[in-house]
Amino acid sequence: MIFLDSSVNTHHDRTKINVPPHPFSAVGTERIALSLQQFSIRRNWLNINPTNNTGYVYIDATYHEFIIAPGAYSTFAELSVALQNALNAAAAGIAKIDTFTVTHSSVTRKFTITVQLTDDATISEVQVRCFAIKSGAMPSGVSLSGGFNDIHEILGGKPLKVATNDFESLQNVTGPAKVQEITSLYPASLNTLDAIYIHMVAFETGNFMSTGHEVHAQDDFRLIESSLFARIPFDRSTFTEVHEVVQYVDAGNDMFQSFPLRKNLEQLELRICDAKGRSLAQLDPFQADNGLMAWKAVLRFDLFKPPPSRTGKPVGPVVTNHPPEL
């Protein structure tokens, strides 16, 4: 068994452990394997964070960035207030917009954004756009963090996936004079993360993944080789004091087990990421260095030996000649 504690040997989101060579090696036709037995981590990240809190107000062919304040929002009422504050902060620099008002319906699970326009603006002039561009140039006025963001899942909108896309992420609804209403297309969310992912860096896990699990992989239909080692789902979508710890215990079937091609382990390097391979410590890269993103894990090292070969002459079938019966 290998018992790991990441609180003392982590830099940013990478935990490195040097492994003594003798106990963790194989010779000849022997094979080695690693399996995850237990894992736990405190939920010390915020459900609204830089991976899902940045969107854009689009008016007069210009993008104005808004950022929802990071936080552990447990209700849509709290999130509605934070979204309204973010939009109004962006509206302070837009001449044609007076104020934004945000409400949420518990029946439709959608946001309604009411835009109060100034006298020189026209109806249906304001759009809310969300970007999820993996690679390539960003539109003018769109930052890198806002260009690949999951805020469309929070708002229940349609993401723009290439820079040449020209449509609004939410839906415009006709309102009274000088008032524009923008609503979610789909049910909104408080969280964009339903599990955490353990990556074994520079380790042949033998696993494959779809391109959606890697922020630097171009999206298509193929499977690519992956450093993914395990996926730990959540019991609750948001943080609660009762369910503060995310944990996993293997049921005895070695669900997460890898057989590397190498004959010995010299170093283990692990990363804890979201579904797209991004670090959980987005608010402060040094949070893990200070031990506040620490996780505990138990790995089992297995050495598989082939059965011993037979010695001596092989035993063949025995043939007995019988005289013909009378």
LOZALUM-652021 format. One record per residue (C-alpha): x, y, z. Coordinates in Angstrom, 1 decimal, padded with zeros to 4 digits. Example, Ala and Ser with C-alpha at 12.3 -4.5 7.8 and 13.67 -1.06 7.14 Angstrom:
+--------+--------+--------+
!     px !     py !     pz !
+--------+--------+--------+
!  012.3 ! -004.5 !  007.8 !
!  013.7 ! -001.1 !  007.1 !
+--------+--------+--------+
REM end
This chain:
+--------+--------+--------+
!     px !     py !     pz !
+--------+--------+--------+
!  000.0 !  000.0 !  000.0 !
!  001.1 !  003.6 ! -000.7 !
! -000.4 !  006.2 !  001.5 !
! -000.3 !  009.7 !  000.0 !
! -000.8 !  013.2 !  001.5 !
! -000.5 !  016.1 ! -001.0 !
! -000.2 !  018.9 !  001.6 !
!  003.6 !  019.0 !  001.7 !
!  004.7 !  018.2 ! -001.8 !
!  002.4 !  020.1 ! -004.2 !
!  003.2 !  023.0 ! -006.5 !
!  000.2 !  024.6 ! -008.1 !
! -001.9 !  021.5 ! -009.0 !
!  000.9 !  019.0 ! -009.4 !
!  001.9 !  016.6 ! -006.6 !
!  005.2 !  014.8 ! -007.1 !
!  006.4 !  011.8 ! -005.1 !
!  009.8 !  010.1 ! -005.5 !
!  009.5 !  006.3 ! -005.3 !
!  012.3 !  004.0 ! -004.0 !
!  013.2 !  001.8 ! -006.9 !
!  013.8 ! -001.6 ! -005.2 !
!  010.3 ! -002.5 ! -003.8 !
!  008.5 ! -001.1 ! -006.8 !
!  010.1 ! -002.9 ! -009.8 !
!  009.6 ! -005.9 ! -011.9 !
!  012.0 ! -008.2 ! -013.9 !
!  011.6 ! -010.5 ! -016.9 !
!  008.0 ! -011.2 ! -017.7 !
!  006.6 ! -009.7 ! -014.5 !
!  004.1 ! -006.8 ! -014.7 !
!  003.4 ! -004.0 ! -012.3 !
!  000.0 ! -002.3 ! -011.6 !
! -001.4 !  000.6 ! -009.6 !
! -004.9 !  000.7 ! -008.3 !
! -006.8 !  003.4 ! -006.4 !
! -008.1 !  002.1 ! -003.1 !
! -009.2 !  005.3 ! -001.3 !
! -009.3 !  009.0 ! -002.0 !
! -010.7 !  012.1 ! -000.2 !
! -010.5 !  015.8 ! -000.6 !
! -012.2 !  018.7 !  001.2 !
! -014.4 !  020.8 ! -001.1 !
! -012.2 !  023.9 ! -000.8 !
! -013.1 !  025.3 ! -004.1 !
! -016.0 !  027.6 ! -005.1 !
! -018.8 !  026.4 ! -007.5 !
! -018.7 !  029.8 ! -009.2 !
! -015.1 !  030.5 ! -010.1 !
! -013.0 !  031.7 ! -013.1 !
! -013.8 !  028.6 ! -015.1 !
! -017.6 !  029.5 ! -015.3 !
! -018.2 !  033.1 ! -014.2 !
! -017.1 !  035.3 ! -017.3 !
! -019.5 !  036.3 ! -020.0 !
! -020.1 !  039.3 ! -022.3 !
! -022.7 !  042.0 ! -023.0 !
! -022.7 !  042.6 ! -026.8 !
! -024.0 !  045.9 ! -028.0 !
! -023.0 !  048.1 ! -031.0 !
! -020.6 !  045.3 ! -032.2 !
! -018.6 !  045.6 ! -029.0 !
! -018.0 !  043.1 ! -026.2 !
! -018.2 !  044.3 ! -022.6 !
! -017.0 !  041.6 ! -020.1 !
! -018.9 !  040.9 ! -016.9 !
! -017.6 !  038.6 ! -014.2 !
! -019.8 !  037.0 ! -011.5 !
! -018.1 !  037.3 ! -008.1 !
! -016.7 !  033.9 ! -007.2 !
! -018.6 !  032.2 ! -004.4 !
! -020.3 !  029.1 ! -003.0 !
! -023.8 !  030.0 ! -004.0 !
! -026.3 !  027.5 ! -002.7 !
! -029.5 !  029.0 ! -004.1 !
! -030.5 !  030.7 ! -007.3 !
! -031.7 !  033.7 ! -005.4 !
! -028.1 !  034.3 ! -004.3 !
! -026.7 !  033.7 ! -007.8 !
! -029.3 !  036.0 ! -009.3 !
! -028.1 !  038.9 ! -007.1 !
! -024.5 !  038.2 ! -008.0 !
! -025.3 !  038.0 ! -011.7 !
! -027.3 !  041.3 ! -011.5 !
! -024.3 !  043.0 ! -009.8 !
! -021.9 !  041.7 ! -012.4 !
! -024.1 !  042.9 ! -015.3 !
! -024.6 !  046.4 ! -013.7 !
! -020.9 !  046.7 ! -013.2 !
! -020.4 !  046.1 ! -016.9 !
! -023.3 !  048.5 ! -017.7 !
! -021.5 !  051.3 ! -016.0 !
! -019.3 !  051.6 ! -019.1 !
! -022.1 !  051.2 ! -021.7 !
! -023.9 !  054.4 ! -022.7 !
! -027.2 !  052.9 ! -024.0 !
! -027.9 !  050.7 ! -020.9 !
! -029.3 !  052.1 ! -017.7 !
! -029.7 !  049.0 ! -015.5 !
! -030.0 !  045.2 ! -015.4 !
! -032.4 !  043.3 ! -013.3 !
! -032.1 !  039.5 ! -012.9 !
! -034.8 !  037.0 ! -011.6 !
! -034.9 !  033.2 ! -011.6 !
! -038.0 !  031.0 ! -012.0 !
! -038.1 !  027.9 ! -009.9 !
! -040.7 !  026.4 ! -012.3 !
! -038.8 !  026.8 ! -015.5 !
! -035.3 !  027.0 ! -013.8 !
! -034.4 !  029.8 ! -016.1 !
! -033.0 !  033.3 ! -015.6 !
! -034.8 !  036.4 ! -016.9 !
! -032.6 !  039.4 ! -017.4 !
! -034.5 !  042.7 ! -017.8 !
! -032.5 !  045.5 ! -019.5 !
! -033.6 !  049.1 ! -018.9 !
! -032.4 !  051.0 ! -022.0 !
! -031.7 !  054.7 ! -022.3 !
! -033.7 !  056.9 ! -024.6 !
! -031.2 !  056.7 ! -027.5 !
! -031.3 !  052.8 ! -027.6 !
! -033.5 !  050.5 ! -029.5 !
! -035.2 !  047.2 ! -028.5 !
! -033.4 !  043.9 ! -029.2 !
! -030.0 !  045.7 ! -029.3 !
! -028.5 !  044.1 ! -026.3 !
! -027.2 !  040.5 ! -026.3 !
! -025.6 !  038.2 ! -023.8 !
! -022.9 !  036.0 ! -025.3 !
! -020.9 !  033.1 ! -023.8 !
! -017.8 !  031.7 ! -025.4 !
! -016.3 !  028.2 ! -025.3 !
! -013.5 !  028.5 ! -027.9 !
! -010.8 !  025.9 ! -027.4 !
! -008.2 !  027.2 ! -029.9 !
! -007.6 !  029.9 ! -032.3 !
! -007.9 !  033.7 ! -032.1 !
! -010.5 !  035.3 ! -029.8 !
! -012.9 !  038.0 ! -031.0 !
! -011.7 !  041.5 ! -030.3 !
! -012.6 !  042.4 ! -026.7 !
! -012.8 !  038.8 ! -025.5 !
! -010.1 !  037.6 ! -022.9 !
! -008.6 !  034.2 ! -022.8 !
! -010.4 !  033.3 ! -019.6 !
! -013.7 !  034.5 ! -021.0 !
! -013.1 !  032.9 ! -024.4 !
! -013.1 !  029.4 ! -022.9 !
! -015.6 !  029.5 ! -020.1 !
! -018.5 !  027.4 ! -018.8 !
! -020.8 !  030.3 ! -017.9 !
! -023.2 !  029.1 ! -020.6 !
! -024.0 !  026.1 ! -018.3 !
! -024.6 !  028.5 ! -015.4 !
! -026.9 !  030.8 ! -017.4 !
! -028.6 !  028.0 ! -019.5 !
! -027.3 !  029.4 ! -022.8 !
! -025.8 !  028.4 ! -026.1 !
! -022.0 !  028.8 ! -026.3 !
! -020.1 !  030.3 ! -029.2 !
! -017.4 !  027.8 ! -030.0 !
! -015.6 !  029.5 ! -032.8 !
! -014.6 !  033.2 ! -033.2 !
! -016.7 !  033.6 ! -036.3 !
! -019.9 !  032.6 ! -034.6 !
! -022.4 !  035.5 ! -034.6 !
! -025.4 !  034.8 ! -032.4 !
! -026.6 !  035.4 ! -028.9 !
! -026.3 !  032.8 ! -026.2 !
! -029.6 !  033.6 ! -024.5 !
! -033.1 !  034.4 ! -026.0 !
! -034.4 !  037.9 ! -026.5 !
! -038.1 !  038.5 ! -025.6 !
! -040.1 !  041.5 ! -026.8 !
! -040.7 !  043.9 ! -023.9 !
! -042.3 !  047.3 ! -023.4 !
! -040.7 !  050.4 ! -024.7 !
! -037.1 !  050.9 ! -023.7 !
! -037.2 !  047.6 ! -021.9 !
! -035.6 !  044.4 ! -023.2 !
! -036.0 !  041.0 ! -021.7 !
! -033.4 !  038.2 ! -022.2 !
! -034.1 !  034.7 ! -020.9 !
! -032.2 !  031.4 ! -020.6 !
! -032.7 !  028.9 ! -023.5 !
! -032.2 !  025.9 ! -021.1 !
! -032.4 !  025.3 ! -017.4 !
! -029.7 !  027.2 ! -015.4 !
! -027.2 !  025.6 ! -013.0 !
! -025.5 !  026.5 ! -009.8 !
! -022.5 !  024.4 ! -010.6 !
! -020.6 !  023.1 ! -013.6 !
! -018.6 !  020.3 ! -011.9 !
! -020.2 !  017.0 ! -011.0 !
! -016.9 !  015.1 ! -010.4 !
! -013.2 !  015.6 ! -010.0 !
! -010.6 !  013.7 ! -012.1 !
! -007.3 !  012.3 ! -011.1 !
! -004.5 !  012.5 ! -013.7 !
! -001.3 !  010.4 ! -013.5 !
!  001.2 !  012.6 ! -015.4 !
!  003.9 !  010.9 ! -017.5 !
!  002.4 !  007.5 ! -016.6 !
!  001.0 !  005.0 ! -019.1 !
! -002.5 !  004.5 ! -017.7 !
! -003.6 !  002.6 ! -020.7 !
! -006.8 !  004.7 ! -020.7 !
! -008.5 !  006.7 ! -023.4 !
! -010.8 !  009.7 ! -023.3 !
! -013.0 !  011.8 ! -025.6 !
! -011.6 !  015.1 ! -026.6 !
! -014.0 !  017.0 ! -024.4 !
! -011.9 !  016.0 ! -021.3 !
! -008.9 !  018.0 ! -022.5 !
! -008.9 !  021.8 ! -022.9 !
! -006.0 !  021.7 ! -025.4 !
! -007.4 !  018.9 ! -027.6 !
! -009.4 !  019.9 ! -030.7 !
! -012.9 !  018.6 ! -030.5 !
! -013.8 !  015.7 ! -032.8 !
! -015.2 !  012.2 ! -032.7 !
! -011.9 !  010.4 ! -031.9 !
! -010.6 !  008.9 ! -028.7 !
! -007.2 !  010.0 ! -027.6 !
! -004.7 !  008.4 ! -025.1 !
! -005.2 !  009.9 ! -021.7 !
! -003.4 !  010.4 ! -018.4 !
! -006.8 !  010.1 ! -016.7 !
! -006.6 !  007.6 ! -013.8 !
! -009.9 !  008.0 ! -011.9 !
! -013.1 !  009.9 ! -011.8 !
! -014.6 !  010.7 ! -008.3 !
! -018.3 !  011.9 ! -008.6 !
! -020.0 !  014.2 ! -006.1 !
! -022.9 !  013.4 ! -003.8 !
! -024.1 !  017.0 ! -003.8 !
! -023.9 !  019.6 ! -006.5 !
! -022.9 !  022.4 ! -004.1 !
! -021.0 !  022.8 ! -000.9 !
! -022.7 !  021.9 !  002.4 !
! -021.1 !  021.6 !  005.9 !
! -022.5 !  018.0 !  006.1 !
! -021.0 !  016.9 !  002.8 !
! -017.8 !  018.9 !  002.9 !
! -015.5 !  016.0 !  002.0 !
! -015.5 !  014.3 ! -001.4 !
! -014.4 !  010.7 ! -001.0 !
! -014.1 !  007.4 ! -002.8 !
! -013.5 !  003.9 ! -001.4 !
! -013.0 !  001.0 ! -003.9 !
! -015.7 ! -001.6 ! -003.6 !
! -013.2 ! -004.4 ! -004.1 !
! -013.3 ! -004.7 ! -007.8 !
! -010.3 ! -002.5 ! -008.6 !
! -012.4 ! -000.1 ! -010.6 !
! -009.4 !  002.3 ! -011.2 !
! -006.4 !  000.1 ! -012.0 !
! -003.6 !  000.7 ! -014.5 !
! -000.9 ! -001.6 ! -015.9 !
!  002.0 !  000.6 ! -017.1 !
!  004.4 ! -000.8 ! -019.7 !
!  007.4 !  000.2 ! -017.6 !
!  009.2 ! -002.2 ! -015.2 !
!  009.7 !  000.2 ! -012.3 !
!  008.3 !  003.3 ! -010.6 !
!  010.7 !  006.2 ! -010.1 !
!  008.3 !  009.1 ! -009.6 !
!  004.5 !  009.6 ! -009.3 !
!  003.0 !  012.9 ! -010.4 !
! -000.7 !  013.4 ! -009.8 !
! -003.1 !  016.3 ! -010.8 !
! -006.6 !  016.9 ! -009.5 !
! -008.6 !  018.5 ! -012.3 !
! -012.1 !  019.3 ! -013.5 !
! -013.8 !  017.5 ! -016.4 !
! -011.9 !  019.6 ! -019.0 !
! -008.5 !  019.1 ! -017.4 !
! -008.4 !  022.5 ! -015.7 !
! -006.9 !  023.0 ! -012.2 !
! -009.4 !  023.2 ! -009.3 !
! -007.2 !  026.0 ! -007.7 !
! -008.3 !  028.6 ! -010.2 !
! -008.8 !  031.4 ! -007.6 !
! -005.3 !  031.2 ! -006.2 !
! -002.6 !  029.0 ! -007.8 !
! -000.8 !  028.8 ! -004.5 !
! -003.8 !  027.5 ! -002.6 !
! -002.5 !  023.9 ! -003.0 !
!  001.0 !  024.9 ! -002.1 !
! -000.2 !  026.2 !  001.2 !
! -002.0 !  022.9 !  001.9 !
! -005.6 !  024.2 !  001.5 !
! -006.3 !  021.9 ! -001.5 !
! -004.8 !  018.9 !  000.1 !
! -006.0 !  015.4 ! -000.7 !
! -005.4 !  012.0 !  000.8 !
! -005.2 !  008.8 ! -001.2 !
! -004.3 !  005.1 ! -000.8 !
! -002.8 !  003.3 ! -003.8 !
! -002.1 ! -000.4 ! -004.0 !
!  001.0 ! -001.6 ! -005.9 !
!  000.7 ! -005.1 ! -007.4 !
!  003.4 ! -007.3 ! -008.9 !
!  002.1 ! -009.9 ! -011.3 !
!  004.3 ! -013.0 ! -011.8 !
!  003.7 ! -015.6 ! -014.5 !
!  003.1 ! -019.2 ! -013.3 !
!  006.2 ! -021.3 ! -013.1 !
!  007.1 ! -023.3 ! -016.2 !
!  007.0 ! -027.1 ! -016.2 !
!  010.3 ! -029.1 ! -016.0 !
!  011.0 ! -032.5 ! -017.5 !
!  009.3 ! -034.2 ! -020.4 !
!  005.9 ! -033.1 ! -021.3 !
!  003.2 ! -035.6 ! -020.4 !
!  001.3 ! -036.7 ! -023.6 !
! -001.8 ! -038.8 ! -024.0 !
! -001.5 ! -042.4 ! -023.0 !
! -002.4 ! -044.9 ! -025.7 !
! -003.1 ! -048.6 ! -024.8 !
! -003.4 ! -051.4 ! -027.4 !
! -006.0 ! -053.9 ! -026.5 !
! -006.3 ! -057.3 ! -028.2 !
! -009.5 ! -057.7 ! -030.3 !
! -012.4 ! -059.1 ! -028.4 !
! -013.4 ! -062.7 ! -029.2 !
+--------+--------+--------+
REM end
